[in-house]
């Protein structure tokens, strides 16, 4: 669609190309890594609204409801503001402490990178928000593991942690992560059965996408943020390098 609206070498294309090429490449690489972090922040917002887990919001008088389909309310501005503030603050820290392992991108270090930071951030939030954050912590660990290594051990461990997420989410009666884990498990199983690098790539890409889809089914505002993310990076890669955006491939240079 973008290619049809802005054909290569047209005046509009050249104008936008100059704009997107002016962006700092390191900044873009770091920003691209924030999608899993945004999922954590929006999931926290969903838990606050659904399960009455955070006492600081009590003065706001949020009405908790586990059964709602999706919502768009004034309280959702807390989620939007949280994502903006966390992103700005962490981008500042990543630029200032670029040699710190958990602030690196997967493109520069596949072993110690921002996905590890997201996993640790999710772990800390278990102690703040309670056991319902456990499943998201486990899935973020899976995402980190399958980027860190495509060995059978990493895939088997990811399969175990994803199954554990499914079990715990069903036990906690939490539908978002239970459904996400159930849909993601076949990707890991196919990676083991077919022993294909492409299947591992699919698992890497589709895990955050699946989580995003099911969080958005509860928090519609986050769906708009995610769609804006995909639109921006589609435009960035098209105008800056004339190539198609390979969505959620955090390790692709």
C-alpha positions as CSV (number, residue, x, y, z in Angstrom):
1,X,0.0,0.0,0.0
2,X,2.8,2.4,0.9
3,X,4.6,1.5,-2.3
4,X,1.5,2.3,-4.3
5,X,0.9,5.7,-2.6
6,X,4.6,6.7,-2.8
7,X,6.3,5.1,-5.9
8,X,10.0,4.9,-5.8
9,X,11.8,8.0,-7.1
10,X,8.7,10.1,-7.1
11,X,8.9,13.6,-5.6
12,X,6.9,12.5,-2.5
13,X,9.1,9.5,-2.1
14,X,12.3,11.5,-2.3
15,X,11.0,14.0,0.2
16,X,10.0,11.3,2.8
17,X,13.2,9.4,2.1
18,X,15.3,12.4,3.2
19,X,13.2,12.6,6.4
20,X,13.6,8.9,7.3
21,X,17.3,8.8,6.4
22,X,17.9,11.7,8.8
23,X,16.9,9.5,11.7
24,X,19.7,8.1,13.8
25,X,20.1,4.4,13.0
26,X,21.0,3.4,16.6
27,X,17.9,5.3,17.9
28,X,15.7,3.3,15.4
29,X,17.3,0.0,16.4
30,X,16.6,0.7,20.0
31,X,13.1,1.9,19.5
32,X,12.3,-1.2,17.5
33,X,13.3,-3.3,20.5
34,X,10.6,-1.7,22.7
35,X,7.6,-3.7,21.4
36,X,7.9,-6.5,24.0
37,X,8.4,-3.9,26.7
38,X,5.2,-2.1,25.6
39,X,3.4,-5.5,25.8
40,X,4.5,-5.8,29.5
41,X,3.3,-2.3,30.3
42,X,-0.1,-2.7,28.6
43,X,-0.6,-6.1,30.2
44,X,0.0,-4.5,33.6
45,X,-2.7,-2.0,32.8
46,X,-5.0,-4.8,31.8
47,X,-4.4,-6.5,35.2
48,X,-5.0,-3.3,37.1
49,X,-8.4,-2.9,35.4
50,X,-9.4,-6.5,35.6
51,X,-8.1,-8.0,38.9
52,X,-7.8,-5.2,41.4
53,X,-4.1,-5.8,42.0
54,X,-2.5,-2.3,42.5
55,X,-3.6,-0.3,45.6
56,X,-2.1,3.0,44.3
57,X,-5.0,3.2,41.8
58,X,-7.7,2.8,44.4
59,X,-8.2,6.6,44.7
60,X,-9.0,6.6,40.9
61,X,-12.0,4.3,41.6
62,X,-11.4,2.0,38.7
63,X,-14.1,-0.5,38.4
64,X,-12.6,-4.0,38.1
65,X,-14.2,-6.4,35.6
66,X,-12.5,-9.7,34.5
67,X,-15.2,-10.4,31.9
68,X,-15.1,-7.3,29.7
69,X,-14.4,-7.8,26.0
70,X,-12.4,-4.7,25.4
71,X,-12.5,-1.1,26.7
72,X,-11.7,2.4,25.7
73,X,-12.0,4.6,28.8
74,X,-10.3,7.7,30.3
75,X,-8.3,5.4,32.5
76,X,-6.5,4.1,29.4
77,X,-4.5,7.3,29.3
78,X,-2.5,5.9,32.3
79,X,-1.4,3.1,29.9
80,X,-0.5,5.5,27.1
81,X,1.4,7.8,29.4
82,X,3.2,4.9,31.0
83,X,4.4,3.6,27.7
84,X,5.6,7.1,26.6
85,X,7.5,7.8,29.9
86,X,9.1,4.4,30.1
87,X,10.2,4.6,26.5
88,X,11.7,8.1,26.8
89,X,13.5,7.3,30.1
90,X,14.9,4.0,28.8
91,X,16.0,5.4,25.5
92,X,17.9,8.0,27.4
93,X,19.5,5.3,29.6
94,X,20.3,3.2,26.6
95,X,22.1,6.1,24.9
96,X,24.0,7.1,28.1
97,X,25.0,3.6,29.1
98,X,25.3,1.9,25.7
99,X,28.0,-0.5,26.9
100,X,25.7,-2.0,29.6
101,X,24.7,-5.4,28.3
102,X,20.9,-5.4,29.0
103,X,20.7,-2.1,27.1
104,X,22.2,-3.4,23.9
105,X,20.1,-4.4,20.9
106,X,19.9,-8.0,19.6
107,X,21.6,-6.8,16.4
108,X,24.8,-5.9,18.4
109,X,24.7,-8.7,21.0
110,X,22.5,-11.8,20.8
111,X,23.5,-13.0,24.2
112,X,23.0,-10.1,26.5
113,X,20.6,-7.5,25.2
114,X,17.3,-5.6,25.9
115,X,15.2,-8.8,25.7
116,X,17.0,-9.9,28.9
117,X,16.2,-6.5,30.4
118,X,12.5,-7.0,29.5
119,X,12.6,-10.4,31.2
120,X,14.1,-9.0,34.3
121,X,11.6,-6.2,34.3
122,X,8.8,-8.7,34.1
123,X,10.3,-10.6,37.0
124,X,10.4,-7.5,39.1
125,X,6.7,-6.9,38.3
126,X,5.7,-10.3,39.7
127,X,6.7,-8.9,43.2
128,X,4.9,-5.6,42.5
129,X,1.7,-6.9,40.8
130,X,1.5,-10.4,41.9
131,X,1.4,-13.9,40.4
132,X,-0.7,-13.0,37.3
133,X,2.5,-11.5,35.9
134,X,4.3,-14.8,36.0
135,X,3.1,-16.0,32.6
136,X,4.3,-12.9,30.8
137,X,7.7,-13.2,32.6
138,X,8.0,-16.8,31.3
139,X,7.1,-15.9,27.8
140,X,9.6,-13.1,27.7
141,X,12.2,-15.5,28.9
142,X,11.2,-17.8,26.0
143,X,11.6,-14.9,23.6
144,X,15.1,-14.2,25.0
145,X,16.1,-17.8,24.8
146,X,15.1,-18.4,21.2
147,X,17.0,-15.3,20.1
148,X,20.0,-16.1,22.2
149,X,20.4,-19.6,20.7
150,X,18.6,-21.9,18.2
151,X,19.9,-25.0,19.9
152,X,17.6,-27.9,20.8
153,X,18.1,-27.1,24.5
154,X,16.8,-23.6,24.1
155,X,13.8,-24.8,22.1
156,X,13.0,-27.6,24.6
157,X,13.3,-25.1,27.5
158,X,11.1,-22.7,25.6
159,X,8.6,-25.5,25.1
160,X,8.6,-26.3,28.8
161,X,8.2,-22.6,29.8
162,X,5.4,-22.0,27.3
163,X,3.6,-25.1,28.6
164,X,4.1,-23.9,32.2
165,X,2.6,-20.5,31.2
166,X,-0.4,-22.2,29.7
167,X,-0.9,-24.3,32.9
168,X,-0.5,-21.4,35.3
169,X,-2.7,-19.0,33.3
170,X,-5.5,-21.6,33.2
171,X,-5.0,-22.1,36.9
172,X,-5.2,-18.4,37.6
173,X,-8.1,-18.0,35.2
174,X,-6.3,-15.5,33.1
175,X,-7.3,-15.8,29.4
176,X,-4.8,-13.5,27.6
177,X,-1.6,-15.5,28.3
178,X,-3.4,-18.8,28.3
179,X,-4.6,-18.3,24.8
180,X,-1.2,-16.8,23.7
181,X,0.7,-19.7,25.0
182,X,-1.7,-22.3,23.5
183,X,-1.4,-20.7,20.0
184,X,2.4,-20.2,20.3
185,X,3.2,-23.8,21.4
186,X,2.8,-25.3,17.9
187,X,5.5,-22.9,16.6
188,X,8.0,-24.5,19.0
189,X,6.8,-28.0,18.3
190,X,7.2,-27.5,14.5
191,X,10.7,-26.1,15.1
192,X,11.7,-29.4,16.8
193,X,9.9,-31.6,14.3
194,X,11.2,-30.0,11.1
195,X,14.5,-28.8,12.4
196,X,14.2,-25.7,10.3
197,X,15.8,-22.3,10.9
198,X,12.8,-20.7,9.3
199,X,10.5,-22.3,11.9
200,X,12.6,-20.7,14.7
201,X,12.4,-17.4,12.9
202,X,8.6,-17.7,12.8
203,X,8.6,-18.5,16.6
204,X,10.8,-15.4,17.2
205,X,8.5,-13.1,15.2
206,X,5.1,-14.5,16.1
207,X,5.5,-14.8,19.9
208,X,5.4,-11.0,20.5
209,X,2.8,-10.6,17.8
210,X,0.5,-13.2,19.4
211,X,0.9,-11.6,22.8
212,X,0.1,-8.2,21.3
213,X,-3.0,-9.4,19.5
214,X,-4.6,-10.9,22.7
215,X,-3.6,-8.0,24.9
216,X,-5.2,-5.7,22.3
217,X,-8.4,-7.8,22.4
218,X,-8.8,-6.5,26.0
219,X,-7.0,-3.1,25.7
220,X,-8.1,-1.6,22.3
221,X,-5.9,1.5,22.9
222,X,-2.8,-0.7,22.8
223,X,-3.9,-2.1,19.4
224,X,-3.7,1.5,18.0
225,X,-0.2,1.9,19.5
226,X,0.9,-1.4,17.9
227,X,-0.6,-0.6,14.5
228,X,1.2,2.8,14.6
229,X,4.5,0.9,15.4
230,X,4.1,-1.4,12.4
231,X,3.1,1.5,10.1
232,X,6.1,3.6,11.2
233,X,8.6,0.8,10.7
234,X,7.1,-0.2,7.4
235,X,7.6,3.4,6.2
236,X,11.1,3.6,7.7
237,X,12.4,0.5,6.0
238,X,10.7,1.3,2.7
239,X,11.9,5.0,2.5
240,X,15.3,4.5,4.1
241,X,16.4,1.3,2.2
242,X,13.7,0.5,-0.3
243,X,13.0,-2.9,1.3
244,X,10.1,-4.6,2.9
245,X,9.8,-4.5,6.7
246,X,10.4,-8.0,8.1
247,X,8.2,-7.4,11.2
248,X,9.5,-8.1,14.7
249,X,12.8,-9.4,13.5
250,X,14.9,-7.8,16.2
251,X,18.2,-9.4,15.0
252,X,18.0,-8.4,11.4
253,X,20.5,-5.6,10.5
